[in-house]
Amino acid sequence: MSISYHRVSPIIILVLVAALVTVGGLLVVQRAENITQPDKAAAATNTETFEWKMVTTWPKNFPGLGTAPENFAKVINQMSNGRLTVKVYGGGEMVPALEVFSAVSQGTAEMGHGAAYYWKGKIPSSPFFTSVPFGLTAQEMNGWLHYGGGLALWREAYAPFNVIPFAGGNTGVQMAGWFNREINSMEDINGLKMRIPGVGGEVFSRAGGTAVTLPGGELYTSLQTGVIDATEWVGPYNDMALGLYEVAKYYYYPGWHEPGAALELIVNKDAYDSLPKDLQKIVEVAARYANQDMLDEYTARNNAALLNLQENYNTELRKLPDDVLRALHKASDQYLADVANQDPMAAKVYKSWRAYADGVKNYHHISEQAYINARDL
């Protein structure tokens, strides 16, 4: 069998090469367009700006509580290069202090800063996300929220209200409060009118006292005029700023009712969803910053303020008697169990919180507590 070969014309070869080069060039251009097109869209998105309003439950620029949302707003502006700005309103400036949650839920404001336990009338599980008596310290609270499932439960509880919560600060262990009468036994609690919100207030009422909920701006006058006999607020740093030492004689500790009070940054879900992904991440990271920064500030400021109160204002520092603390602890355990039995979401939260609390307490007996005891030897 013979095979014959035909010579291919050089002109045909050149035409074929030219065609291949042209097709290849078109493919490269198309691929480049496919790659750069998303960047063009991202660039367009990155030029869009957002202006948010934040309402708070605190007096404008109040030390610690009021400055924390201001610091958060500054960080947001810096991290976003001005693409997301947040204007902060103090309690009562835009909405009443205790209507912050409703304002954010309804979209009147995109953000809020407050304490979850203020909304326990709407959300029975909410106090667990601020503080409950004889509960978690600040660091234990952060552990539960961010690594123990607490934040997911918090968001589940707030979801029906179109609100997304973030941890937004912590005061650390608070003081038991300012009293205009001595507390020597549980009998001294009977009939005593005290400003004490959240679960602490419920427990105080069960113990025979009368719990009253008032915003911070009304505490001084209420103590001065006898509307209340006692008040808790936060601790020396904040209490001194309110001038409570001028209208109450005794300053009691420890803060059994709020051992690690977590504050919240809440965001309207529709507003959050409207943000590009990078701005959503900035909100999340800025909240983590604000959460830790507040605790750092309180840790640094409280001792100096306490010394000032004692040395320059003759504040009488008192410890609550052990039998009073035991009775309050017992009443607290009973109340938490009752809440869990009455509300399905509260039961779910309580189960997670209880398991975590028992575990972390067990470890801290041989770590934090053991070290502090050893340091005092």
Buried (B, 14 or more C-beta within 10 A) or exposed (E): EEEEEEEEEEEEEEEEEEEEEEEEEEEEEEEEEEEEEEEEEEEEEBEEEBEBBBBBBBBBEBBBBBBBBBBBBBBBBEBBEEBBBBBBBBBBEBBBBBBBBBBBBBEBBBBBBBBBBBBBEBBBBBBBBBBBBBBBBBBBBBBBBEEBBBBEBBBEBBEEBBBBBBBBBBBBBBBBBBBBEEBEEBEBBEEBBBBBBBBBBBBBBBBBBBBBBBBBBBBBEBBBEEBBBBBBBBBBBBBBBBEBBEBBBBBBBEBBBBBBBBBBBBBBBEBBEEBBEBBBEBBBEBBBBBBBBBBEBBBEBBEEBBEBBBEEEEBBEBEBBEEBBEBBBBBBEEBBEEBBEEBEBBBBBBEBBBEBBEBBBEEBEEEBEEEEEEEEE
